[in-house]
């Protein structure tokens, strides 16, 4: 699963997810409030937090569909940078 930094960062962009609600791997991010502007801001926040850069092919709605999909894309970047 993902680390605390990822969940904390992601939750900051999900206004419809309560603090005590569970964020599951399959939670549809759009359903909990991630909009297009939030997606861009989340992308920048994740790049800063993990010192990575998302490539153009990762910049799709599919990448930001669920936490699991987003974490998989981010994890791949983290491992490439290591």
QUIHUBEL-V928136 format. One record per residue. RES is the residue in one small letter. SS is DSSP state (H for helix, E for strand, C for the rest). OMEGA is omega in whole degrees, -180 to 180 (none if undefined). D_CENTER is the distance of its C-alpha to the mean C-alpha in whole Angstrom. Layout:
# QUIHUBEL-V928136
res->RES ss->SS omega->OMEGA d_center->D_CENTER
res->RES ss->SS omega->OMEGA d_center->D_CENTER
This chain:
# QUIHUBEL-V928136
res->x ss->C omega->-176 d_center->13
res->x ss->C omega->-179 d_center->10
res->x ss->C omega->-176 d_center->11
res->x ss->H omega->179 d_center->12
res->x ss->H omega->180 d_center->10
res->x ss->H omega->-177 d_center->7
res->x ss->H omega->180 d_center->8
res->x ss->H omega->179 d_center->10
res->x ss->H omega->-178 d_center->8
res->x ss->H omega->-179 d_center->5
res->x ss->H omega->178 d_center->9
res->x ss->C omega->-178 d_center->10
res->x ss->C omega->-178 d_center->9
res->x ss->C omega->-174 d_center->10
res->x ss->C omega->-178 d_center->14
res->x ss->C omega->178 d_center->15
res->x ss->C omega->-179 d_center->14
res->x ss->C omega->-179 d_center->17
res->x ss->C omega->-178 d_center->17
res->x ss->C omega->176 d_center->19
res->x ss->C omega->180 d_center->17
res->x ss->C omega->172 d_center->15
res->x ss->C omega->-177 d_center->11
res->x ss->C omega->178 d_center->12
res->x ss->C omega->-176 d_center->11
res->x ss->C omega->178 d_center->12
res->x ss->C omega->176 d_center->11
res->x ss->E omega->-173 d_center->11
res->x ss->C omega->178 d_center->9
res->x ss->C omega->-179 d_center->11
res->x ss->C omega->180 d_center->14
res->x ss->C omega->168 d_center->13
res->x ss->C omega->179 d_center->13
res->x ss->C omega->179 d_center->10
res->x ss->C omega->-175 d_center->12
res->x ss->H omega->178 d_center->13
res->x ss->H omega->178 d_center->13
res->x ss->H omega->179 d_center->10
res->x ss->H omega->179 d_center->8
res->x ss->H omega->180 d_center->10
res->x ss->H omega->177 d_center->10
res->x ss->H omega->178 d_center->7
res->x ss->H omega->-180 d_center->7
res->x ss->H omega->-180 d_center->10
res->x ss->H omega->179 d_center->9
res->x ss->H omega->178 d_center->7
res->x ss->H omega->178 d_center->10
res->x ss->H omega->-175 d_center->13
res->x ss->H omega->-175 d_center->11
res->x ss->H omega->180 d_center->12
res->x ss->C omega->178 d_center->14
res->x ss->C omega->177 d_center->13
res->x ss->C omega->177 d_center->13
res->x ss->C omega->176 d_center->11
res->x ss->C omega->-177 d_center->15
res->x ss->H omega->-178 d_center->16
res->x ss->H omega->177 d_center->15
res->x ss->H omega->-177 d_center->12
res->x ss->C omega->-180 d_center->12
res->x ss->C omega->177 d_center->12
res->x ss->C omega->-180 d_center->11
res->x ss->C omega->-180 d_center->11
res->x ss->C omega->-177 d_center->8
res->x ss->C omega->-179 d_center->6
res->x ss->C omega->-179 d_center->9
res->x ss->E omega->176 d_center->8
res->x ss->H omega->-178 d_center->6
res->x ss->H omega->-180 d_center->8
res->x ss->H omega->180 d_center->8
res->x ss->H omega->179 d_center->5
res->x ss->H omega->179 d_center->6
res->x ss->H omega->179 d_center->9
res->x ss->H omega->179 d_center->9
res->x ss->H omega->179 d_center->8
res->x ss->H omega->178 d_center->11
res->x ss->H omega->178 d_center->13
res->x ss->H omega->179 d_center->13
res->x ss->H omega->-179 d_center->13
res->x ss->H omega->177 d_center->16
res->x ss->H omega->-178 d_center->18
res->x ss->H omega->-176 d_center->18
res->x ss->C omega->none d_center->20
